[in-house]
């Protein structure tokens, strides 16, 4: 299986508000940048979307190191929250519905396609790929601002 690095970031101007996401796929020295956005969304939705779109862009099953500055994304998977929500019919321990269920379901499909190892990186701390993903995401927001 190919070993790929995927870097992702999401951003929002207001929360909710216009948002954007960016992803960089890195394989053997080659890179592909992806980005998109929505007129009315949240930061967490953009973080999840970046991961989904990055993984979905891979044409075959891969071993993936996915880097994100989103504790929401990384912790929900690494600490088992997502799986607990899914097993509990998308309810959190307090009985409230989990947020962004539509995106978590899409992400699960991608996680099943690939062997993914998640890495949290501190945002806005000078990591070149994270900074580039942030720039891609914030550039998308500008498309929705009047």
C-alpha positions, 0 to 999 in steps of 0.5 A: 500500500502507498504511504501518504501524508494528508494535512488538513485545516478548517476555518470559519469567519464567525461560528457559524458563518462562512467557512473554508477547508484546505488539504494537502496530499503528499506522496513521494515528494509530490503534492496536491492541494484541495480546498472548498467552502460553504456560505454558512457553516462552523469551524468543526464542520470545516475541520471534518470536511477537510479530512473527508475530502483529503481522504476521499481524494486518494484513488486507492486504499493507502496507509495515511498519516493525517495531520490536523490542528483540530482536537475535535477531530483527532480526539473524537477518533483517537479517544474513541468518542466517535465510536461511542457516539455511533454505538449509542445511536449518535448520542453523547453520554449526556443524552444530547445528540452528537453534532455533525453526524452526517460528516462523521458518517462520511468520515467513517467510510473514509477511515474504513478505506484507509489505514489512518494514523492521526496526528495533532499539530498545534495550529498557527505555530509555524508548521509549513503544511498547516499554515498552507492549509490554513491559507487555503481555507481562509482563501475560500472564506473570502469567496463568501464574504460580501 
